[in-house]
Amino acid sequence: MKDAVALETTINRLRSEMIRNYEKTGDLRNYNVIALSQELDIYLLKFQKLSDQKRQSR
């Protein structure tokens, strides 16, 4: 359960940071926006895998 909470915290932080960067630059192709998006993708996949594992173990 702690893993899921930590992942959600990281996901929300990255999402907020990505949105702030986009709002600051107004450019979805901005290097920082793309880098944050890619990092966010990694954590979203980890969260999804963890959720799938929990469902399968029930």
PEKA-V614626 format. One record per pair of residues at least 12 apart in sequence whose C-alpha atoms are under 6 Angstrom apart, sorted by the first residue. I is the first residue (numbers start at 0). GAP is how many residues later the second one is. D is the distance in whole Angstrom. If there is no record, write none. Layout:
<<I	GAP	D> <I	GAP	D>>
This chain:
<<17	15	5> <17	18	6> <20	12	6>>
